[in-house]
Structure formats: structure tokens, C-alpha cells
Amino acid sequence: MTAHRLQPATLSFIDGIPYAGSYGDVYHSDDGGLEQARHVFLGGNGLPERWRGRERFTIVETGFGLGLNFLATWQAWRNDPRRSNKLHYLAIEKHPFSAQDLAQLHAMWPELASLSSALRDAWPVLVAGFHRIELDAGSVVLTLAFGDIADSLPQVDAAADAFYLDGFAPSKNPEMWSPQVLARLNRIAAPDATVATYTVSSAVRQALAQGGFICEKRPGFGRKRDMLAAHYAPRWQPQVRPLPAVRDAIVIGAGIAGCAASERLAARGWQVTLVERHDRPAQEASGNLAGIAMPLLSRDDNISSRLLRTAFLYSVGRWEALGGIGRAFAGEACGVLHLANDAAHAQMQRDTVDALGLPPDFVRWLDGVAVDAMTGSAGTHGAWLFPRGGWVTPSSLCAAMLDACGDRLQRRFVSEAMSLERTAAGWLVRGGDGNAIAEAPVVILANGSSAMSFPQTQALPLCAIRGQVTHVPADVLPDVPVVLCGEGYVTRPANGICCVGASYDFDSDRQLRQASHDENLARLAQVLPLAKVDIPMAGRVGFRCASPDRLPLVGALPDMCLPISGSRLRDVPRLPGLYGLL
Ligand code: SAM
């Protein structure tokens, strides 16, 4: 499978201009890249004027390249005292440059040095998928989709105010300008969207016109006589998705999911009421001493792997912004070893890294000798090393996320949400005594399998799976510098305790069981064969919330009372304002 293999760009120049040999084209006009960005892309979209006085402005670019258009835009936005509050910039790029190559390229524009160095500091690892970077303390949100436009564009959900079409000359790179791509830009266009590009190719104009854009030629940049500017004015009524008038949400459940949802909503200007039955956050499954942060790999790069890769990389970046793992909250970015069970598994691990072309700052395959040297074991078969992985104490991460909400958060703890009632204002959440806890237009269920306790959501396909973790004092285990995973796992010490886990039981027993400890010791023997543990057992029981395919349920929850009008996902009727993060 090579579908999600990312092929980074190869840096080369022709007459001092960055050049892509595989396309036979240059990255920008030889009359000046920055000036071209300003004339064609900013000017062609009526910027900076059009973002003035707006809450947010969204730009979608096809072909991020060296980021010159982005940097020119960011610079103009920063220098504009009447800029929008937020700038969203989403760019698709099939062949991203490495940060080192970008440094060499960006050195050509010293006036952009502070912005370009901030961009490179946040530059993602070169793996396929969506990467979100927040710059200027979150006012500039750069979303990079690393992949082919044909795969990436259909996944974009946006209301673009401006499009920058910059994908090499149409004659040299027709895929980037295909009628399918151009005509479908309308799917993500805001009602007054505009488009700018340097090409005036008639095929491009025709495809845009088919999508409802009215094109006009304008004076081009440098030696180019013309460029194209277009605005969205379809003969049909474009769909408008109104932004919520009241940014007020109730989040139910103060585990890692609920705290993360609260933090992100507060960062976007929402008022959040967090409802939790315990007196503190992270008292159930998120109360474990240590949680492991790692991605999942599969040879066919399946949907779980892609989702977890994106989520893992996003989390690691977000945690840095929160103040850093081991600083703002307990944990270590010590790396995680995912051990192979046997020689065949080791070979599969190695092939997966090669086949997907995964970079060493994301994952490295280590042979048995290297693993033995790192763990002090003998005779292991090999492992994936995730150098950015590690462990965190979820309760301290939850506390850091809630602190970051500031006064946008209201904590309603020792309050158990027992019913949800539709009201004119949205949803009313009541406790067991029938008293109102909170009311808001939006409710997000982040309370694990307890989400099924409401009549509206009792049919969600979720179940609770018991997991018992065994606590082993660190001094009875070999000191290993990384988290070890395989059939089971052992973390590095959190307050002198290593967590070994975890059982997987289909019952609801909250008591610790010796049988589960014994299973965990067998898991420990698999990942750390030389460990000898012969002490009375301690630990913790939690319940995982699981769906049948083990993917999370995220988004608007279905209305089970209404008939489904068709067989597509979008035909499922939803409960307005009721969401799950489960
Ligand atoms: N806008 C860039 C800048 O400001 O630096 C320059 C873009 S360069 C002219 C065109 C970019 O499109 C290249 O980086 C190239 O890798 C990318 N590209 C080409 N074909 C693509 C495709 N099918 N899907 C996504 N990106 C593609």
C-alpha cells in the first residue's frame, strides 16, 4: 500500500529560483516571489481590505510550497491594524519541504525572518494527513493537508473567503487544475468567496465558471500580461451555514475528553459549563496514574492509524502550547517502544515503516540488538520507537487544560447529569433531584459509556470494558528509559510507581482482582522478560468506553426517534445541538 506514503520535495534551483524537477516548473515568478504573492494572491482576492472588521477570515490554498504566499499573507495581516480577529489558512501540499530545506529557502526573504522561523519551529513531521499549527498565540491557524489534492480537498470542511490557486502551470501539472478539483471548490466556498491565480488558461476559467465563479482577467505580475480573479456568484442559492449566535456550551464529563473539549471551546471564545458527578476532574478511567501517548501503525495505513496519527501529533503540539509535558503537567516525552511479538511481527513492523516512508522523527524501526541495549533485555525481536511518544498523568493534564480555560469555564462538580430536555434555548440538563444544572444551545457528551444513560442516547453502540492496571514500585523493576508496549505495557515511574496493564474484561466489577494482576504480570513478562515481581499487588480499575469498531464517536448525535431518509451518513437525522466525544 502506498496510498498514504508522503514523498517530500527535493530542493533545487534554476537561475536562483526554487525549482521542482519532477514538474519542470519553478515555485514562483522569476520577477519576485514575494511581490507575486502580494500582487496576484493578496491583491487578486481584495486583501487586506476584505478581512477588515471580520471576526475570522479563511483562505484556502492549493500548493503550499515554501509557504511564501502564507508568509506574505501573515505579514500583511499582522501589519493591518484593522485585521480580522482570526486568520484561518488551509493549504494542501503533496510534496512538503523539510524544515531544513525551508530554512535555506526562507533565507532569501530576510524581511520575513521572524515569521518564517516561527513557521519552521512549528513545522509538522512529514507524514500524510492534516496538521494544525497555531501561530501568533492562536490568532493565526494554519492547517496543512499533506497529500494529493484529489484525496485532500474532499476532506476539507471550510467556508473559504478566498482561494489561492498556486499549483505550478496547468500545462505542467494538470492534476492540480482538473475540472473536478476546480468546479468543486464551490463546496467549501463562503457566499462571497473570491479566487486568484496567475493563470488565465481557458480550461481553468471554464471549470471555475462551471462551479459558479465569475472570472475576470486583470493585469498580471511582472512579465505576465494577465492574471485571473474570480468571485463566487452562482445562479443557484449557495448553502450558508450560520455560525452559532450564542457561543455557550455544556460539556458533560470531566475526564480527558471533556477537559480537552472545554479547553478548545474556551480558546475559540465559548463559555463552557463543565458538569461532573465527582468533586474533581479525572476520577474514572482518566484517573489512572499514567496514560501512554503513542500512535498506531498499520501496514495499510487504515483509518484508525490515520486518525490516531493525526490525534497523537496534534496532542503533542497542543501539550507544548499548554506549557509542556513534565512542566505544565506530569509526564515525560521519553519515547515509546512498541515491541514485536516474534520475528515475523518484527519483519512486518520494519516493512510498514519502509512501505509508508515514515520519517525517523515520527517512528524508527529498531532491531532486537538495539532494543536489548535500550531496555536491558535479551533476545527481543525488534520494535517501533516513537521518539515523540511518552506518558502523562491524565489528571494533571486535565487540570492544566481546565486552567487554560480561564474565566470562560464554569465548573459544576458534584453534579450528576441525569436528563436532557429540549428547550427554546437548546438543552436543559437536570440532576437526579430534577433540579436544573445548566442550559445552553449546545451540549457535548464526554462521559464515556454513561452517555447511554439518557433516553435520547441509550441506543448508542457503546460498551464499557473493564481494565485493571497493576501498580509496581519502580525500584523492583529495571530502569528503562522509555515506555514499553507490546501485548501489554509498562510505563516509566509516576511518583515512584510504574503502571503495568491492562486487563480487558467484559464485566462491571470495580474491585481489584488477583486474576487480573496475574494477567498483568504475564504482560509484564512479555515486554520486560527479566523483571521479577514478587510483592503484594496494588492497582486501579477503570472502564474503557468502546464502540464496535473501536473508533471514537465524535460529532452530532443521531435522533433515534426519526426515520432515516437514505443510506448515506448525511441522511441520518441528528439531534440539533447535541454532540458526542465518546
Ligand atoms: N504557494 C507556494 C508558495 O507560496 O510558496 C508555491 C506553490 S508551487 C508553485 C506548487 C505546489 O503545488 C508545489 O509545492 C507542489 O508540490 C504542489 N503540488 C503539485 N501537485 C500537487 C497535487 N496534485 N496535490 C497537492 N499539491 C500539489
Residues whose N, C-alpha, C, O or C-beta is under 5 A from the ligand:
A	BS01	SAM	V26 Y27 T62 G63 F64 G65 L66 G67 L68 N69 F70 I92 E93 K94 H95 G147 D148 I149 D166 G167 F168 E175 M176
